[in-house]
């Protein structure tokens, strides 16, 4: 001992080593974060080649920021998380094209999820029917909420850029996967509406026909709105849109009472 005051030893705990799948999840989360940010700030030039602008180095840097922010908000006193390196990323995706394909599938998974959840939406329909709310009003309100969410979502804009130029087999596969996942969920929602209002599909139409028709109405309306926000104004109700009004007409036109009047 030399008599000098001792300093407390720094308490350091080794962070558990991240698995390959954990690294992949963080990197995909960071990539979507960057896509959303760039689509909002840089416009159509980024959207037209969205994934080409997502570089491994940028994603690794953003993923490191995200994981460190997560640790900070947890209120834990522990060492700063190790950086996610480009080397770790290349262990997950050996080529840039591998990252882009995986990212597109990841976006498809995210976009296929219905925000509020099927059970919550169907419960709303049942409550509205029990309260005597007109079917048209319920459909208009629901579709208005859906299409407004899509029109303001930069990731949906990125996704549509692939939809209109899908030639790569992996892009087509990701879009088909997203379409089927979303349609299956939407089928449950529309069936819940039909059940709540005592309706069935009018032959020869099937439930998936209704799902597809409404989806086409929403997607087309979003594209029109981007070109001219005023074009979809509903003359009957300025607070609504022709997108939701058209969807209501689809529902009433493709359905009929489940049981004939006695």
N, C-alpha and C positions, 0 to 999 in steps of 0.2 A: 504494500500500500504506500502511495506517495503522499498521502494526506490531502490530495485534491478532492473537492466535492464530487461525489459520484453522480452520474446522470442516470435516470431510470432507463432501463433497456426498452427499446421500442418493441411493443407487442405486435408480432406479425403472425398472421394465420395464412397458411397456404390455401389458395382458392382451389376448389376441386377442378380437375382438368375437364375441359369441355369435350363432349363427345362429338363425333363427326355430324350427327344429326342435330345436335344443339347449335353447332356452328352454322349448319345449313339454315336452320330456322331463323337465327339472328341475321344472317346475310339476306335472306328473302325479305324479312321484315324491313331491313334497312333499304333494300332495293325499291320496295313499294313506297317507302317514305320519300326516297329521292325522286321517283317517278312522279308522285303526286306534287311535290314541291316544284319540280321543273316544268311540269305541264301547266301549272298555274302561272309561273313567272316568265316562261320563255315562249309560250305560244305554239303555233302550228308547226314550226320547224322541228321542234322536239317531238311533238305528237306523231309526225309523219314517219319518224325513224326512232321511235321512243326507246326501244331496247338497245339500239346501237349507241345511245348516249349513256347507258348504264355500264360503267367500267368497274372491274373488280376492285381496283384500288380505292375508288370512291365509296363503293359499298362497304369494304373492309373498314374504312375510316368512320363511316356513319354507324356501322354495327358496333364498333368500339364505343362511340359516343352514347349509343342507346343503352348498351349493357352497363356502362358506368353510371348513366343517369338513373337507371333502374335501381342500382345498388344505393345510390344517394338518397332516393326517395324512400327507401325502405327504413331509413333511420339507423342503419347498422354501422358500427365503427369497425371497419376492416380495411385492409389494403386495397388500393385501386385495382380493379380487375385488369388482367393482362389484355393487351391489345389483340385484336383479331387481325392476323396477318394475311397478306395476299397468298402466302404459301399455304396457309390453312384452307383458304378458299379454293385454291387449285387442287387440293386433295379431294374436295367435294365435286368441283367442275373442272376437269382437265382443260377444257377449251371454252372460249367465250360463248360459242354457240350452245354449249351444254348449259351454261348459266342462263342464257336467254330462253331456251326451251323450258327449263325448270321454272323460271320466273313466270313465264306465260301460263303454265299450268297452275302455279300458285295464285296468280291473279284470277284465273278462272274459278278456282275454289272460293276465293274471297267474294267474288261477284255473284256466285251462285247462292249465297246465303241470304235468306230473307231477313231484313233488319229486325223488325219487332218479334219475329218468330211465328210459326204457323198457329200454335195454340192461342196466342194473344190475339191475332187477327181474326181467327174463327170465333173467339169469344166476343169480339166486338160485333161481328155480324149477328150473332145470336141475340145479343143485347139490343141491337138496333131493330131486329125483327120483332122482338118481344115488346119493344116500345112503340111499334107501329110506324117506324120510319120507312118511307118509300124506298123500294129497291133501287130506283134510279139515283136517289140522293146518296145512298150508301156506296154504290159503285163509283159515282163521280168523286166522292170524297176520298175513297181508297186509291183510285187510280191517279187522282191529282197529287196525292202524297208520294206515290211511287215515281211518277214521271218527273216531278220537281227534284226528287232526290237524285235521279239519274242525270238530269241536265246539269246539275251543279257538281257532279262528281268527276274530277279530272281523270281518275283511273278509268271510268267508263268511256271517256273520250279516247284514251289510249287504246282501250279494248276495241272500240269501233274502228279505229284505224287499221286494226288487223282484220276485222270482220269484212271490210270492203276490199281488202287486198290479200286474201288468204290463199296463197299458192303453195307454201311450204307444207309438207305433210304433217310436221309436228305442230305447226300453227293450226291447221285444220283439226287435228286431233284434240288440241287444247280447247278450241272453240266448240267442238262437238261435245266434249266432256262438260263444259260449262253449260251448254244449252240443255243437255239432258238432266244435269243436276238441278238446274233452276226450274225446268219444266216440271220435274217430279214434285218439287216443293210447291210450285204454283198450282199444280193439279189439286193438291190437298186444300189449298186456300179456296179455290173456286168451288170445289166440291162442298166445302164448309158453307159457302154462301148459298149454294143451291139448296142444301139441306135446311139451312136456317129459314129460307123463304119458300120451302115446299116446291122446288122446281127440279126439273131434269133436263137433259139435253134433248133438243128437238131432232128426231131422226131425219137424215142419216148422220147428223153431226155427233161427234164424240167430245168428251171432256177435253182431251188434248187439243182438239180443234179450237175450242174456246181459249185455252191457254195460249196457243200459238197466235191466234188472231189479236188478242189483247197485247201480247208482247210486241207484235209487229206494229200495232198502233202506238205503243209507248216509244219504241226505238225510232220509228219514223218521225214522230212528233218532236223528239229530242233533236234530231238532225235539222228539222225545219226551224225549230226555235233558235238553234245556234246561228242559222243564216239570217233570221229575222224574228226577234222576240215578240213583235206585235202581231205576227201572222196568225197566231193561235188564240187570239182573244175571243172569248165566247160572247156573242152579241146578247145572249139571254142573261148572262151573269158575268160581269167583268172580273170578278174574283176567281173565276174558274177558267178552264181552257177547253178548246175544241178537242184536245187529246182525251180528257176524261169524259167529255160528253159523247164522243165517238165510241169509247169503250163501253159506256152504259148502253148505247144502242146495240152494240155487239151482244152484250149479255142478254138483253131482252129479246133480240131477234133470233138468237140461237137456242133459246130455252123455252120450255112450256111447263104448265103445272104438272107436278108429279102424279097427281091423281085427278081423273076427270070429275067434274062436279056431279054429285049424286042427284 
